[in-house]
Structures are given as C-alpha cells and as structure tokens.
Amino acid sequence: MSQVPDSDQRTGENINLGDGIRRGLLWSSLNAFVLRVGNFAMGIFLARILAPEQFGVFAIALTVQAVLMTLADFGLSTDLIRSPNYKAMEPTVATLGLVTGGALFILMFFSAQPTADLLGNPDAGPVIAVMSLSLFLAGLGVVPYAKLQRDFQQKRLFGISALDFIVVNTITIVLVLLGWGVMALAVGRIAAQLCTLIAQFVLAGVRPHFGFDKSLAPAIVRFGLPVAAANMLSWLLLNIDNIAISRLAGPIALGFYYLAFNVSNWPMSMIGQVVRSLSLPAFARVVDDGKDRSLGVAVGPVWALGLLAGVMLALLADPVVRLVYGDRWAQSAQILMVLGVFGAFRMLFDLFASYLLAKGQSSTVLVVQLIWLVTLGPALFFWVSRDGSLGAGLAHMAVALVAVIPTYFVALHFSHTDMGLVVRQLLIPVLAAVPTAFVAWLAMNLVQGDFWRLLLGGLVGGLAYVSMLYGWFRRCLRLLREHGEKPRTVQPDLQPQPSASAVALPLEGGK
C-alpha cells in the first residue's frame, strides 16, 4: 500500500495529500492492469482445458488454504511494518512466523483428506495436501515482506508479483499439457511461492535470522491475536459460499460459481487495488472540523466507476461468458448477473472499511464483519439449498442490502462523517445506472452473435452512462483534488494503522 514514508509521519511536517496520491497512482495502476490482464488470459486458457468439476476441486483446496493462510502471518508483518522498534523485533518475529507457519502446515497436511471428505469433495484431498506447503513458506517470508513494505519498495514488490505470475503460469501450463489436471494448479502455486520467497529475501537485503526476546514476544502476540482473528473473519466472508455450495450443490455447481465469482472480481481487482493502495493513507491524514467530508468527497468517483462495471457485467453476462470461456460455461452467466452488481458493493464496502481504519476504528470494522458473517451464513445455506449456486449470489446481494449497508451507515454516522454528502454521492450514479441498463439492454438485443451483443451493448451503455455523469464526475474529481491539495499536518506521534487487508475484505485475486 502506497504511503508517505515514516520520516514524514514523525516530523510533523506539512504533507500535500494530492502529490502523495498522484505518486502512488502510477505503480498501483500499472500493477493492477498488467497482472489482472495476465490473470484474465490465464483464466481463459484454463477454463478451456479443465472441466468445471476440476475447478471445483481446486476451489475447495484454495478455500482451506486461504483460511489457514490468514493465520500463518498471525499479524506479524503488520506489526513489523507499523512498529518503530522493528529492528529489535525481527528475530522474534521470524521465529514466531516459522512456528505458526510450520504448525499450520502440519495441521493442513495431515488433515487434508478428512477435510476434503467433510466438505463433500474427496478428490480435493491430495491437492489440499500439496497446497499446505504454502503455509510454511508464508511463515518464512514474514520479515522480508514486511521490510519491503516498510521501505515502500513498490517497484520491487511489483517485480516480485510479476515473477510469481510468470512462474505459476509457466509451470501450470506445462503440467496441464502433460496431463496433471487440477494438481498442476497446486504444484505451480507452490513453485511460484518458493521463487518469490527467495526474491523477497534477495531484494529486501536480509537473511533468515531467528531469535526470541521474551520481553518483546508478549506484545507481539497481543497485537497479532486480534489481527489473525480479523483475517479469519474476512476470509470466511468470501469463502463460506464455497463451503455451502460444495456441501449442498456439489463440485460441478461450485466450478460454475467459482468462474462467475472471479469474473465479477475483474473490476474489483482493477479499480479496487488502486483505491486500496491510496485510500487508507489519504484518509489518515485528513482532519476536518465538525462533519468529516473526506469520505463523501472520495466515494462518488469510486462508486460511479464500480457501479458502471457491475451493471455492465450483469447485463452482458451471457455474451461475456460464452465469448470468453465457451458455451459449456454458459450456466455461469446467470450467477454472474447477480455477482456483477455485488462486486460494485464490495468495492464500496472496502472504501468504507479503509476510512474507518484510518480513523482508528478497527473494532468497528470487526463488528460490521461479524454482523455480515452472522447474517450471511444462514442466508447462504437457505438460498443454496433452494437455488443451487445461483442462490449464493442472491444471498450475497440480500445481505449486502439488508445488513451490511445499514450497519456501515450507522458506524459512519457515529464517526462524525458527513452522511448527507455520502448519500448524495451514492444516489446520483444509481439514478444514472437505471436508464443506462435499459438502453444497453435494448442495444444488445438488436443484434445477433455474442461478439456483436457484447460490443454494442457495452458501447451504448457506456456512452449513455458517461453522457449523464460527465459533468458531475468532473466536479467530483475537482473537489477531490482541491480537498487533497490542502496542507495536512501529521502529528509526530501518529502510528500507521494496520493495512485495510488486515481486517477488511481480502479482495485480491477473487476466490
């Protein structure tokens, strides 16, 4: 996440927020665009080679690995990034990372087959066992990763991400062509993680160094426990649907849902990554008297872009899925119609969470997440039992509208946010989206063929939306720029907050 260096945070000097946002925008946008386009192309290739049930098997393995991966870090990297005593903490953190990662690796490896059986997908057992090694590697990489983040080495982190992409996809393609099936995905993932771990140590300029300071360990553990719990809760929110579908609808239904969810994640990955990289440090530097207008200033452009992407994905779901992935995945289109709009809400919730974290209200974000999870669980199992994988999308949308938005609004109100401005900025894009959806639907039904339906519907809908919101959007950007260019005095004792990914939804990379 792009931030102003620690020296700025502790000297109390004036910071031009607009300059900070512009500096971070380039690398964040480049990272989001290059890697997402590459992942998109790889997804197309795999979808045309692997069967839906194979995607379902890998989705189960990823679900188990992702939940335990949230514990492997144990909040250690976040603590190391934020602490001024990071040099003294490094050996103890390295040891704790080795212990937690190693313990979780052993747990996942030996419970792989029973876990797969419990989730109703026995074929996932060997894949889960291979994926368990990622937990050990993650524990080893805590210190170099934290150092790169702390030193704001965004170029080097981008290079590591590019290395990960090249290795995982090269090995996966070769093994798939050799007939390894879904196991190719797991082996490619582990090989890439091993290469990036080595790159982290080399580029961070550190060597593995272990130790244990009894005076530091209790504070590290006290900080790590709530962060680990928050991470677990975050991942459960995005993976409980996989569990429900696997148990109630089977691996084939899960394969269709898995693809639809990842397609719905396209705008979240592209736009959301840029927003997350800038929103937390930007909000942290804004101090307004009375009602805080910073969220209202920022939410308009973010929501407008996210809503356009979500509505277009929902309307064009059928030609998108058929044209990109093939006719055998057509069943995913109906699911994508719901999840496309839900993706826009996820982007909005991520912005809300970043804002609350910047104001030091991590406990409030945890409460919102807890309410979200408590309401989502029963809704998922009810709707999936009735409507299969489509029911999971319906449950997500219903809970977002009925529970999550009202809860966030209450939390923002008690945070002295200018809610009148926030609501107005949210309402205007919604009013423009309704006629946009209508004219896009008319346009796509005037022609035949998936390509022409996609092209004409997307072009007409996009032009209609832009024509209605162009003047408003420019005013929003001008207001955002003026708000950001006000000098902000950062207090010398201000400590950086944990990153939004620590307790907000982990939205990178889809499922």
N, C-alpha and C positions, 0 to 999 in steps of 0.2 A: 504494500500500500504506500503510495507516494505521500510523504510527509515533509515538513520543514525540519532540518537537522536539529539534533539536541542542543547544539550551541545556541540556536535561535530560541529554543524553548526556555533556556535557563538564564539568558542575559536580559530578558525584559525589553528587547529592542522592538521597534515598530516593524510589523510584517505586512507587506502588501499581499493580501489574500489572492487577488486576481493573478498576480505573477506566479504564485505558487500553483494555482490551478492550471494555468497555461503550461508551466514546465512539466507538470505531471501528465497532462493530457496526451502528449505525443507518444510516450512509451506505453502508456496504458492502452491507447487506441491501437497502436501497432501490434502489441501483444494479443489483444482481443481479436483483431482482424485476422492476422496471419495464422494463429493457432486454431481459431474456430473454423476458418475456411478449410484448413488441413484436416481437422477432425470431421468436418462435414463430408469431405471427399472420401475419407476412410470409412465413414459410416455407410456411405452408398455402396462401396466395394464389398464390405462385409455383409450387408443386407442382401446383396445379390448372390452371395456364395453360401452363407449359412442359412439354415432353416429357422423359422420362428421359435421352435422349441429349443434350439441351441442357444438363441438369445435369452430365452427364459432361464436356462441352466446357468448361464454366465451372470444374469441379473441376480439370481439367488446368491451366488458366490460373492458378487460385489456388495450385496446388501450386508452380508455377515462381515465381510472385510471392512466395509465403511463404518459400521457401528463400532467395531473394536478399534479401528484406526483413530477414532476420536479420543479414545482413552490412551493410546500409545504415546501421544505427545504430552498428555497429562497437564497441559497448560504451561509446560516448561519453557517452550520457545517464546511464548507471550511474556512470561515473567522475565526472561533474559533480555528481551528486546526493550522492555519498559524500565528495567532497574538500572540505577546509576552505579550499582555495585556488581556489574555483570562480570568483570574480570575475575573477581574472587569466587563468583558463583559457578563459573564454567565447569570446573572439575566435578563438583557435586551434581550439577545438572546433567552432565554427561553420564555419570554413574546411574542416576535415577532414570534417565532415558533408556539406558541399557537394561536396567532391571525391569521397568514396566514393559518395554517392547519385547524383551525376551520372555517374560511371563505370559504375555498375551499371545505371543507366537506359539508357545507350548500348548496353551489352552485351546486355541483355534485349531491347531494341527490335530490334536488327539480327539477333539470333539467334532471334527469335520463331518464324518459320516452320520453320527447320531443327529447332528444339527440338520443335515440335508434331509434325513428321514422325517424329522419333526416338521420341517417346512413342506413336506409332501413332494420332494424332488430328489430322490436317491441318487440320480445321475450327477448331481452337483457336488457330491462328497469329495471325489478326487480333486476337482477344481478348487474347492474351498481349502483343501489341504495345501495345495501349491500356493494359493494366494496368501496363506498365513505367514509366509516368509516376509511379506511386505511390512508386517508389524515390527519385526526385529530390525529391519533396515530403517524404518521410520524412527525408532528409538535411537539408533546410532547417529542419525542426521540432525538431531535437535540443535546442537551447538553451532555447526557451520551454517545451517539455515538461518538461525537467529542472528548470527553475526552479519550475514549478507543483508538481512532485513534492517538491522540496526544501523548499518553503514549506508543504507539507501543505495545499494548497488543494483538498481533496477535493470541496467543493461546486462549485467552478469546473470541476474535471475531470468531475464528473457532468454539469454543464451542457454541456460540450463533447461528451461522449458522446451526450447527448440530441440535440444539434444534428446530429451525424453520423448518428444514426438517422433523423431527420426528412428530412434532405436526400437520403440514399442511397435511402430507400424511396419518397419522393415522385417523384424523377426516374426511378427504376427502374419504378415502376408506370406512369407516363405513357408512357415509351418502350416498355414491353412492350405496352401497349394500342395503341400506334401501329405495332406490328409489327416492332420492332427485335430481337426474340428474345433470345438469350443476350447479345448485345452491350449490351443495356440494363443488365445487371448490372455490366458493366465500366465503362460511362460513369457510372452512378450512383455507383459506388465512388470513382472519381477526383474527380468533382464534390464529393462529401461530404468527401473528404480535403482538397481545396483550401479549402473553407469552414472546416473545423476547424483547419487550419494558420493561417489568418487569425485565428480566435478565440483560438488559443493565444498568438499574439504580443500581441493586444489585452489579454487577461485576465492575462497574465504581466507586462505593462507593459514589454516590451522591444522593441527594433527590431533588424532584421538588422544585425549588426556583425561584420565579418570582419577577421582579422589572423593573424599567425603568429609565435609566440615559439619560437625554436629551442631555448631552454633547457627549455621545457615539453613540446614535441612528443614527444621520445623516450619520456618516462614515460607520456604519454597513449597512445601506440601500444603500448607494452609491456603496459599494462593491457588495452587493447582487443582485442589479438590473441586471447588465450585466451577472452575472453568471446564474441567473434564465433564462434570455433570451437565453443564450447559451445552457442551459439544454433543454429548449423547442425546440430549433432548432435541437438538437441532437436526441431527441425522435421523432420528426416529420420525420426525415430521415429514421428511422426504422419502422415507423408506418403508413406513408402515403399510403403505399401499401395496408395495411389492409382496409383503408378507400376506396381506389379506387376499390378494389375487392368487398367489401361489397355493394357498390353503383351500380357497373356495372355488377357484375357476381353473386352476391348472397351469402348467408351463407354457402351453401354446397361447392362451389368453394373456399370460404375462409377457410373452415375446411381443405381441401386438401392442400392448400397453407401453412396454419399455421403449419401443421405437417412437410411439406417439409422444411420450413424455420428453424424449430427447429432442425431437423436432420442435416441440413447444418451447424448449430451452434455448433455441437459437437466438432470439432477441435478448433473452436474459443473459446469455453468455457474452454477446457482443456489447450491448448497451450497459448491462448491469456491472460488468467488470470495470468499465471506465468510471461508472458512478461510484462504485465501492472504493476505488483507489483514491478518489478525491473527496468524497463526502465527509468522512469521519474527521480528517484533519481540518477541513474547511469549517465544519460546524463547531469544532472545538475552539476555534479562535474568535468566534462571533459572540460578542457580549452586547445585547441590546437592553435598553431601559424599558421596563414595562413589558408589554407583549412582544415576544420574540418573533420577528418576521422572517428569519433566515430560512426556516423550512418552507414557508409559503412562497418565498422567492425562488427556491430551488425546485419545488415539487412540480410546478407547471410544465417546464420543458421535459423533465424526466417522464412524467405521466403521459404527456402528449405523444412522445416517441414510443413508449411502451404500449400504449393503448392502440396506436396505429398498427404496430407489429402484431399485437394479439388479435385484433379484429381481422386483419388480412389473413393471418394464418387460419383462423376459424372459418372464414368464408371460402378460402382457396384450399382447404384441407384435402379434398379429394384429388384435384389435379396435382397438388404438390406431392402427395404420397405415391400416386400412380406413376407420375413422370419421373420422380427421383428414385424411388425404391422398387417400382414394379407392381404389377397388378396383384400379385399374391399377398401384398401387404395392404390391400385396399381396406381391410377391416379396421386398420389403424386410423383411417381418416375420420370416422365418426368420433373416436376418442379425442383426436386432435382438435376437433371443433370446440370441445369444452376446454381442453387443456391450453389451447392457444390464448384464450381470454384470461385463464388463470395465471399464465406466465406474466401477463401485464401486472396483475395484482401482486405477484411475488416480487417484482421489481419495486413496486410501491412500498411493500412491507419492509424490504431491505433498506430503503431510504429512511423510513420511519425508525427502524432499529438503529441505524448509524447515527441519526440525530439524537436519540435518547442516550446512546452510549457516549456520545460527545459531551452530553450534559452530566455524565457520571451516573446515569440511572440504569446500570446493568441489571440490578434486581428487578426493575420494572419490565425490562425486556424478557427476563426469565419468567415473570408472572404471565406475560402475554403468551409466551410459548407454551407454558403449562396449560393455560386455558385452551389454546389451539389444539394441543395434543389430546387433552381430555375430551374435547368435542369431536375431534376428527376420528378417533378410534372407533367409537360406536357407529358414526355415520358411514365410515368405510365398510365395516362388516355388514351393515344393513343393506347398503346400496350394491355392494359387490355380490352379495347373496341373491339380490333381485335382478340386477342388470349386468353382471359379469364385470369385465374390465372397464366398460363404459361407466358403470356405477362408481368406480373410483374417481373418475374425473368429475362426475356430478357431486360426489361427496366433498371433494376439494373446493369446488365453487360454492356450494351451500355453506360450508363452514367459514370460508373467507368472507362471505357477505353477512352472515348472521352473527358470527362470533368474533372474527379477527379484526375486521374494520371497526366495529363499535368499541372493542377493547383498546385498540390503538388510539382511537379518538379520545377516549376517557383519559388514557395515560398522557397524551399530548396536551390535553386541556389542563391537567394538573401540573404540567411542566411549563406553564405560562406561555404556551405557544399561541400565536395569533391564528386561532382556528377559523375565524371568518375568512381570512385570506387563503388559508389552506383549502377550505371547502370551495371557494370560488374558483381557485386554480384547478381543482379536480373536476368541477362541474362543466367548465367550458369545453374541454376535449370530449367529454361524454356527449354533449349536445351536438358536437360536430361528427362524432362517430356514427350516430344513428342514420343520418342521410348518406353518409359515406358507405355504410354497409348496404344500403338499399340500391344505390346506383352501381356499386361494384357487383352486386348480385345480378342486376339487370344486364350489365355488360357481359359477364361471363356466360350468361345463358343465351346470348345472341350468336355464339359461335360454337363449333364442334371441335373436338380434339383437346387433349389435356394441355398441350403447349399453348394453344391459342386462348383457351379459357383462362389459364394462369396469367398469360401476358396481358390480355385485355382487361380482365377483372382487376389485376394488380395495378395496371396503369391508370385506369379510370378512377378506381377507388383512391389511389394515392394522390392524383391530381385534385380530386374533389376535396379531400381532407386538407391538403396544403392550401388550396384556394380559400377555404373557410377560415383557416387558423394562421395564415401567413403573417398578417399584421399583428395579431395577438402574440404569436410566438416571438416576433422580433422585439416587441415591447418587453416580453418576459426576459429575453436574453440581455436587453439593455439594462433592465432592473437588476438582473443577476450580476452583470459586470459592474454596475455602479455600487452595488452592495459589497462586492468583493474588493473593490479598489479603496474602500475606506480603510485607513490605517487601523490595525488591530494591535493592541498592546498585550503581549502574552506575559503572564505573571512568571517570575523567575522560578517559583516552586511548583509550576504546573507539571504534572506527570502525564506521560502519554497514556491514553486509555488502551485497554486490550482491543485488538482489531475486531471489526464487526464480524469477521468469520468465526470468532471465538464463541460468540453467543447468539449471533443472528443466523439466518438460514444459510447453510453452506451451498451456494448456488453455482459453484463452478462445475462445469462439465456435465451437468444433467444428472441422470441417475447413476 
